[in-house]
Amino acid sequence: MILYNIKLAIRGIIRSKLISTINILGLSLGITISLLVFGFVNKEYSTDEFLSEFENIYAVLFDNHANISQPIVNVFKNRLTEVEAITHYTQEWAPQIYLEDESKNTFKLNYLMVADSSFFGVFQFRTIFGNPKEKLIGPNKIVLTKSLAQKIFGESNPIGKTITYNSTYIQNELVEIVGVIEDMPHNSSWKFDAVLSMETDYKMKGFKANQTSWGNQNFNSYLKTRGNIDKDALETRLNQLFKEHAIEEYKKFNIKIVPYKDVYFHQQDLSYQKHGNEFNVKIISTIGILIFILAIFNFINLDTAQQEKKLKTFGIIKLLGGKKNRLFRFFSYDSFIIVCAAFFLTLLLTTLLLPYFNTLTESTYSLLNFFQGQNLIFLVGIFLVTILITNSIQNLLKGRHEALELLRANKNAKRKNYLRNTLLLIQFILSIILITSIIAVQKQNFYVKHFDNGFELKKIIYANTNKILTGKINALKDKLSDLPEVADITFSGETIGFIDQNWGLYINNKGERQQVKFAKTDVTENFFDFMGIKLLKGDGFLKDSHKRIEFVFNEAAFKEFNIKDLNDARVLISEDNNHGRIVGQTENFHFESVHSKVRPIGFMHSPDADRVVYIKIKSDNINTIRATIKKIDAIWDELSPSFPFEFHFLDKSWEQLYKKEIQFTKILNLATIVSILLTCMGLIGLSFFVAENRTKEIGIRKTNGAKTSEINLMLNGDILKWVLIAFIISCPISYFAMNKWLESFAYKTELSWWIFALAGIIALGIALLTVSWQSWRTAKRNPVESLRYE
């Protein structure tokens, strides 16, 4: 009997090839995209949970900010029994770092962390060789990741071996390998090739001052507790200890600790780690659910329509004494076969899409490890839910009616239409919400891309210099200036848009001493002219400004520090009030992404502001730019053969500040396309069903003189009605969701009325284009054929 029912089901599927194909494709596409979306969501929410004792790690904040100084961290070291370890760390300041083995082979490090001896006491990454927790002590020690260790030493144990360390600012240092750790998994917020002991960088000019300077807040800090603790009680003890040992002017500030589980989404200023946007992830997870619902509703709609052709067969079986379980099986086989086929196709689609998914989400899933853990549970759950929903609903609805009712044609058509129209309405609502969202997101992306940052980005390349090159900086200036294609050059201490220095010191404002905080970088005297940054007050820097220690601040600094006039305030670098003069005020410009409001920034003039060179090229012709870069590369290689010319376009680097938004947009684009495809598939299937159901009615209307256009309008009328209702329902939902998303930007576009109107028009156009062809075919049919249909 089972084989017989399977044969009947397969015959039925083959007879309705188009509907069956749409059903299988729609269900498999919906499940595939949902599965990939939830794979991404699972990755985001499990970030860093691979770390041992993850729940006992806390970020340490000073005055509600992640930037902290070394003396502040030292206050807490070995003073609290409930704290197992506390660490501070930073990314290596040097932009170019190479390791060199005995054979003079060089290995470039893209990401190097610089940390104190407690780093691996707090973060217990899986160790392969050595004991990083106890050995990262003193100068010239380094811990490598597995992939880097294998590049240099192969599979052998490198512990105790030395390698030459060359960076932009420190050269020819022999460093000892004291540990090898496992590579970071893709759900890690950490991204580094190696960890260098902090004492190594004390050889760098200016770095050693961090040991004693409370104002140089250039580090991030974490602590690890001994088991579960009362967070509030520990925070109180930390503040008591801080106020006992801090220097007088810092005692007014507070220490705060944040559980590690809240860092990835909610503590973005811990800038040496990757971060996510929880609201974006929630939107994406909601989209995954919506896509799955669309796919299921499509399947139910089309499957129910197909099953209605069997109502009379169902009624005959029931009239002849067929029991409920036999009736259930009768209707289950074809649905079960379609669901199974869809799941096999899901596996194939997932295999094909996984490489693109990995690129888009910065993941490293293989097919084997993708279908395990929560993803496997989710897939099995979807399979069971799909089978349960698609079979239970239709059989429960049909099983309640008597056999004679089922034998009467279209007795329950109205009630069935309610179910089908409700599902169709929900599909349109979801599609319009997604279309509205993608238009709003694209509008914000356009706004950000064309946002006036307040300085020039186009036709500017920049590169980080090095210790060798800074000794020949005048020669570099002269040779670059001699190139006819170069319009201008300037220098700064850090790349604009990626300024990591944060100062906390005092100013004397009209005789009143006040503590201030600001981002800080060094520049040469022509920096503002080069960048097109407008000076509102003062004349800016002169060539000898560094001799007098002069500053230029932005409008935000003047407002926050309550400075009314340039001569009212001095920055207290020393007790000599003649130093630290403020010689200019710039207009506010965005030296960070538009997620944040413009904060205070201070510029100091320095002849040693030569860590970053900016080169403005006259032409915007790509071939001319390439030729110019080749000439610059030749000059660079002549002056600094040990460190290659690694340049970047300033506008392209700036786009990286919106990496998460670009990723979010791509996922939303994909989801919107899939939702539209699913809606179209459902409409195609339903248009065939409606046309078949109303063939006799259409024949009678045409016999009585109805025109083709009138028939077409009648068949399309329902679609127009449901799109309009869906539009009215979806608008407030879309507005709320997108308004909430835009809150993550300090500067944002408006949700104009035309966004919602355009989404409605697109949805209507898609619906009409999808069903019109079938409606036209049906309306053009010979009425004699229509009346003979049944």
N, C-alpha and C positions, 0 to 999 in steps of 0.2 A: 504493500500500500504506500509505503514511504517513497519507493522508486517511482510509482505511478504518479504520485502528487508532484514529485520533482520534475518528471517529464512534462506534466501539464503546465507547471510553472514556467519551465524553459520555453515551451511552445508559446505561452502567453507573452513572454518577454520578447521573443523573436517577432511575434506578430505586431508588437508595438515598438518597433526598433527605435524610432526617433525619441519617444517619451522615455524609454528605458535607458537610452544613451545619455539623454539629458540628465536623468536621475542619477546615474552612476557618476558622470563627470561632475555634476553640481555637488553631490555629497562628498566625493573624494577631494575636490578642490577646497571646499569649505573646511573639511576635517584637517587637511594638510596645512592650510594657512593657520587655523586655530592651534594646531599642534606646535608649529614653529613659533607662533606668538607666545604661547605659554612656556615654550622652552626658553625664550628670551626673558620672560617675566620671572621664571624660576631662577635663572642665572642672576638677575638683578637682585632679587630678594635673598639669595644665598651668598651674596658677596662677602668674602673673607671668613666665612664660617668654617673653612678648612683649618683655620688656625687653632692650635691647642689652647684650651681654656679661653676661648673667644669671649665668653660672658664675663670674664674677670678683668677685661681691659677697658680703660677709660682714657679719653682724650683730656688733656689739661689745658684749660683756657685761662688767660690773664685779661681781666677787665672785659670779659665776654668776647675776646678775640683769640684766634688760634695762634697768632704770632707771639712768641715768647722769647725772653733772653736767657742766656746760659746761667747768669747768677740767680735768677728766679728759680730755675730747676734745681740748682745746687742747694737751695734752702731746704729742700725736702729729702735729699739723698740720705739714706740710712738713719732717718729720724722717726719713722713710723713703723711700728711692728706689723700693722695690717697691710702695709705696702711691700710687696716682694721686690719690685724693681721700678725705677722711673728712668725714662730716657728722653733725650732730645736729639734731633737730627735735622738735616737739610739736604737738598740736592746739591751736588758739586757745582760750584760757581763757574768752573772752567767750562766753556762751550765745546772745546775739543779735547778729547781724552783718548790716549792710546796706551796699550800694553805691548811690550816688546819682549820676545823670548830670547834664549841664548843664540838662536840662529838668525836673529835680527828680523824675524817675521813680526809684523805689527797687527794688532787686533783693536779695532775701534770700539769704544764703549759709548753707546747712545744714552744710557741712563746710569748714573753712578750716585749712590746714596752715601752721604758722609754722616757717621753716627758715633755716639759715645759707646763706652764699653757695655752699657746695659741694654743696647738695642735688641740683642737676641735673647736677653732675659725676659723682655716684655713680649716680643714677637717670636714665638718658637716655631719658625719654619722648619720643615722636615730636613734633617741633616743627613748628608751622604758620607762625607769625610770630615774629620776634625771635630773641634769643639768650639764653635763660634761664640757660644754664650760666655765662655771663660777666657778666650784667647784674643778677642778683639780689644786688646789693651795696649796702649802706647803707640808711638808713631810707626809708620810704614808697615801696617798690617792690613790685610784685605781678605774678604770672603767673596768667593765667586759663586755664580749660579752654575748648575750642572751643564747647561748647553755651552757656556763660555769656557768652563774648565775643559770640556771635551774638545773644543776647537783648539785650545792651546796645548793640552797635555794628553789628549786621547783618553783612553779608558783608565790610565794609571792614576794612582793616588798622588795628588800634588802637594799634600800637606808638608810644610817645612821648606818647600821649594821657593825660590825667589824669582821675580820677574821685574823688568824695568817699567817704571810708571812715568809717562810723559803727558803733561797737560798744558793747557794754554799758559799757566802761570808757574808751574813747577816742572822741571825736567830732570831726567836721568836719576830718579829715585828708585832704589831697589826696595821692593815691597815683598813681604813674606805672606804666602798663602796660609791662612790659619783655619779655613773651613770651606766646604763646598755644600751648598744647599740645593734642594730640588727647585726646578723652574716654577715660576708662579703659574697656577692654573688660570683659566680664562675668567673665573669668577673672583679674581683677586683685584683689589683696588691698588695694589702695589705694582710698580713697573720699574724694575732695575736689573742691570746686568751684574752688579757687584756692590759691596758695601765697604767703604774705606774708613779706617779708624780716623776719628776727628783730629787727633794729635798730628797726623800727617799734614793737614792743611794749616797748622800753626806756622809752617814755613812760608805761607803765602802772606804777602803784604796786607796788613789790615785785618786778617782773619783772627790773629791771636788776641786782638783787642776785645773780641766777643767774650772772652773769659771773665772780664771784669766790668764790662759796660752793661749797665742795666737798661740803657736806652736802645741798644742794638738788638731789636726783637726780630731776629731773622731765622728763628727755629720753630719747629713744631714739637710737641711733647706728649707722651703717653705714660701712664703708669699701669702696673698690674698688681692686683690685690691677691692676698692669700685666701682663696675661697670666696664665698658669698659675703658681702658686707652691706652695712646700711650706708647707702650712697650719701644721704644728707648728713649723717654723723661724720663720715670721712671728710666731706667737704668743709664742715665746721672745723674739724681738727687741722685741715690744711690751711685754712684762713688764720686760725690762731697761731700756727707755727710761722706762717708768712709774716704776720704783723710783728712777731717777736724778733725775727732775724732780718727783715727787709730794711733797706736804708730809709730814712725818715720820709722823704718825699713820695715813696711808693706804698707806704702803709695804708693810704686811703683807698687803694684798689683791692679788688677781691679776686679770689681764685675759684674757678668752677670746674667741675668734671662732668664729662658727657659719656654715657655708655657707648661702647664701640658699635653696637648695633644701630645707633642713631647717626653715626658719622657719615656713612656713604651718601645718605640722602639729605641730611640736615646740617652738615657742618662743612659747607663748601670752602671756607677759608683755610681748611687744612689742605693747602694747595699742592703738597708734594704727593698726593694720592689722586686717583681717578674718583670721580663722583657721578652720581646719577640724579635724575630728576624724578622724584617719586610720583608727582602728579602726571608726568608723561607716561610713566610705567602703568599707573592706574588707568589712564586713557587707553593705552595699548592693550592692557588685559581686558578692559571692557570691550574693545574692538574685537578681540579674540572670541569673547563670549557672543557678541553680536553676529560675527561671521558664522559661528557654529549654529546659532539660532536660525539665521537665514537659510543655511544649508538644510537644517532639519525641517523648517517650515516648507521649504521648496519640496523636499522629499514627501512630507505628509500630504501637501496639496496635490502633487502629481500622482502619488500612490493612491490617495483616496479617489481621485478622478478615475484612475484606471480600475480600481476595485468596483466603482459604481456600474461599470459595464457588466459585472458579474452578479448584480443584485438578483436577477431572475434565477440564475443558477443556484445562488445562495438560498433563495426562497424555495426552490424545488427540493434541494437537499434537506432543508428544515421540514418541509411538508411531508417528506418521505421518512421522517423520524430521525434525521441526523442529529447527533448529540453536539453539545456546545464545544467539547474539546476537538471533535472532528472538524467542525466548522472553523474553529480557530486555526487549526493546522492547514485547512484548505486555503485560507487567506494569507497564512504566514510564509509559505514556502517561497513564493516569488519575491516577497519583500526581503526575506532572509538572503536569498541568492543575490539580489541587487546590493544589499548592504555588504555582503562578503566581497563581491566584485569591487565595490567602492573602496573597501579597506585594502585590498591587494593593490589597487591603483594608487592609494594613499602612500603605501610603502615605496612605490616607484617614483611618485612625484617628490616625496621627501628626499629620496636619494639624489634626484636631479637638482633640487633646490637647496640642498644643505650647503654646498660650497658658497653660493651667493648669500645665504643666510649667515654663514660664518664671517664673510667679509663685511656684511652690513652691521652685524652686532659685535664684531671683534671677538668672536668665539672660536674655539678650536674643536668643535664637536666632530666626532666620526659617527658613522651610522650606528655602530655598535654601542658607543657610550651615549648616543642621543636617546636610543630606545631602552633606557634603564632608569631606575629610580622613579621619581615623580612623573617623568615624561611617559614611562611605560604604564604606570598606574592610570595616568590621564587617558592614554590611548585605549586601554582595555575598558575604562569607564565610559568613554565615548561610544565604543562598540556596543556595550550592554545597554546604555541609555537609548541609543538609536534604535536597537532592536525592540526594546521595551515600549518606547513611545510610539514608534511607527506601527507596531502591531496591535498594541493594547487599545489605542484610541479608536481605530477604525472598527475593530472587532467588538468592542464594548458598545459602540454606537449602533452597529448593525444587529448585534445579538439581542438587543432589547425589543426588536419588532417581530410581530407575528409573520408567518410565512406568506399569508395572503397580502399583507401590506407590502411586502417586498416584491410580490408579483405584479402589483399595480404600478404602472410606469409613472415615475416622477412624483410619487405621493409625497416624498419627503424632500423634494428638490429645494424648497425654500429654506428648510432647516439646514440642509447641507450647504447651501450657499452662504448662510450666516457663518459657518465655521470657515469655509474657504475664503470668504471675503475678509474675515477677521485676520486670518493668517496673511493674506495679501496686503492688508492695511499695515500690519506690523512690518512686513518686508519693506514697504515704501517709506515708512517712518525711519527705519534704520538706515536705509540708503540715503535719504535726504539729510539725516544727521551727519553721516560720513562725508557726503559731498559738501555740505556747509562747512564742516571742520577743515577739510583740505583747502577750500578756498580761503578761509580765515588764516590758516597757517601759512599758506603761500603769500598772502597779503602782508603778514608780519615779516616773513623772510625777505620779501621785496623791500619793505620798510627798513629793515636792518641793513640790507645790502646797500641801499642808497642813502642811508642815514649819514648826515653830516657829522663826522667825528670831530671836526674842528682842526684837522691837520691833513696833510697830503699823504696819499697812499700809492697813487699811480706812478709808474715808471721809476720806482725806487727799489733798488736792491740793497741788501745789507749782509754783512758777514762779521763774524767774531774774529778779532785779532788774537795775537798770542804774545808771549814774553819776548820772543825773538823779534817779532815785527814791531812791537812798541819801542824797541831800541832804535828802530829805523823809521819812526813814524813820519818824520819830515820828508824823508826820501819817498815814502809811500804817497804822501800828500802831493808832492811835486810831480811824480810820475803819473798819478791819476789825473791831476789838473791839466797835464799836457795833452791828454787824450781829447780830441775835438768833439767826440760824441758825449763826453761827460759834462753835464751842466753845472754840477756843484757837488761838494762832498762835505760831510760833517761827522762828528763823533759823539758818542754818549757812553755812559757807564753800563747801561743795560738797554735791552731792546724795548722800544716803546710798545706797550701792550702786554709786556711780560716782565714788569718791574717787581722784583721780589724784596727789595730793601724797604724796611719800615722803621722809622725813627720815632723814638719817644724822648723828648727833651723839653727844655723850658724856653719861654720867650719872656722878655721884659716889655710889657705893653703899657706905655704911659706910666712907668714906675711900678706897675703891678706885675708880679711874677706869676706866670701860669704855665702849667704843663700841657703840652700839645703832642699830637701824634700825626704823622703824615708819611706818605710814600715818598721815597727820595731817590734821586739819581743825579749823576754828574754829567755835565754837557760842556761842549765848547761854545764859544761866544756866538757863532752863527747858527746855532741849532734852531732857534725859533724862526728865523728867516727861512731857513732851508725847509722846515716842516710846514711853513705857512701858519704858524701859531701867532695869533694877534696879541700884542702887548697893549693892555689898557692903561697902565700907569708905568712911569719910569722909562729908562732907556735900555734896560736889560744889562747884559754883561759886556765888559770891555776885555781886551787881551790880558790885562793884568788884574782882573777881578779876583783871581784866586789868592792874591797876596793879601787882600783885605777880608777874605772869607765872606763872600756875598751870596745872597739868595734871591731867587725869583719864585714866587708862589702863585697858585691859581686863585680864581675868584672864590672857590669853595673854601680854601684855607683862610682867606681874608674874612669871609663871613663867619666861619666857625671859630676863628681865633679873635673875632671882634676887633680887627685892625681897620681903622678908618683911613690912615694916611701912611705912606711909606716911612716917614720919619718917626712915627709913633712907637715902633717896635724894633727890638733887636733879638736875634736868635742867640741864646746863651751857649755858645760852643765852649767858651771859657769865661772866667770871671771878668774879663775885659769887655766892657760894654761897647767898645769901639768895633769889636769884631761882630760878625753875624748880621751885617746890614742887609736890609731888604731893598733891592734896587729895581724891582719890577713886579708887576701883576699881569698874568696872562688871563685871557678869557678862559672860561671852562671848556676843556676839550676832553674827549673820551679816551683816556689812556688805558681803560679796561673795557670789557664788553658792556653792552647796554642792559645787561641783567642788573647791574648795580648803578646807583646814582653816583655822580662824579664826587669823589672824595678829595681831601686836601693832598696836594703833591708839592714838594719843594725841589727846586733845581739848584745845584751848586755849580759854579764855574770851576773847572779844573783842567790844567794842561795835560793831566794824566787821564782825562776822560776819553780813553782810546780803546776800550774793550769792544766797542761796536762801531764799525764804519758804515755809513750810509752813502750810497752813490746814486745821484739822480741822473738818469739818461735822457738826453734831449728828444730822441725819436721814440715813437711808439710802434715803429715797424719791427716785427718780430725778427726778421733777418738781421737788421741793424743791431738790435739788442743782443742777439746771439754772437755777432761778430765783436761787439764791444766787450761782452763777457769773456770771450777768448783772449782779448788783449789784456784785460784786468787779471785774468788767470796767469798769463805769462809774467806780468809784473810781480804778482804775488809769489809765484814760484821762484822767481829770481831773488826776492828779498827774504822769503821764508820757505825754504825747500822742505823743511821737516813737517810743516803743517799745511795741508792743501787748502785751496780756496773753496770753502763750502758756503755758497751764497743762497739767499732766499729772497723771493719777491715779497715786499712788505704787505701788499694787498692780499696775497694768498695766505700768508701767515696769519693775518687778521681774521680770515674766514675760519681758521681753526678754533677761534674762541667760541664759535657757534657749532661745534662738532656735534653735540648732542641734539641740537635743533635740526641739523641736517639729517641725522640718523632718524629722528622722530618723523620728519617729513617724508622720508623715503618709506618708512613702515606704513605711515598713514596713506601715502599714495597707493602702495600695494594693496592695502586693505580696502580702499575705496574702489579700485579697479575690480577686485574680487567680488565685492558686494554688488557692484553694477552687473557683473557677469552673472552672478547667481540670480539676481532679480530678473535679468533678461531671460535666462534659462527657464525660470519659473513661468514668466509671461508667455514665452513661446509654447511651452507645454499646455498651459491653461487656455491659450487662444485656440489651440487645436481642439481641446476638450469642449470649450464653449461653442465653437463652430459646429462640432459634431452634434452636440445636444440640441442646438437650435436650428438644425438644417431644415426640418419640416416647417417650422415657424417662418423661416426666411423664404421658403418656397411659396407659402400661402401669401405672405406680404408682397412678394414680387408678382404673383398672379393677380393680385388686387391693385397693381399699378405702382408699387413702391419703387423709387429710383435706387440705383446702386449707391449713390452718395448718402441717401437716407438710411439704407441698410448699414453702410459703413459707420455712420454717425451713431446708430443704435448700438452696434457691437463695441464701439470705442467709448460710448457714454459712461459705462461703469468704471472704466479705467480713469477717465477724467475726474469722476466723483471721488474715487479712492485716493488719487494723487492729491487732490485739494484738501481732503480731510487729513491725510498724512502730513501735508505741508503745515497746516494749522497746528497740529500736535507737536511736530518736530521743531518748529522755530524756537519756542521758549527753552526747550531742552538743549538745543545747539547753542543758544545764546549763553545760557548758564555755564555750559562746559567750556566754551571758548573764552568767555570772560575770566573764568577761573584760571585757565592756562596762561592767559596774557598777564596775570598778576605776577608771574615769575620774571617779567621784564620791567625794569624801572622806566624804560622808554618804549612806548608801544603804539601800534596803529589803532584805529577805531573800528568797531564792529558795525560797519555801514549797513543800511537797510538793503542795499543791492546785493550783498553777499547771500542773504536768505532768498531774495527774489531769483537770483541766478541759479541757486541750488534747486529751487522749485521748478524753474524752466528746464533745467538740465534733466531732472527726474521725469518731468512730463514728456520731454522730447524723446528720452530713452524709451519710456513706456509706449508712446504712440508709434515710434519707429519699429518697435519690437512686434506689436500686435497688428499694425496696419496692413502688412502684407497678407497675413492670413485672413484678416477681415475682408480685404479686397477680393481675395480668391473666392471666399465663401459668397460674398455679395454678387460676384459675376457669374456664379454657377447657374446653369439652366434650371429654371424652377421645376420643370418636369422631372429632371434627375433628383432634385431636392425632395419632391413629393414621393418619389419611388424609393427614397433612402431606407425607410423602415419597412 
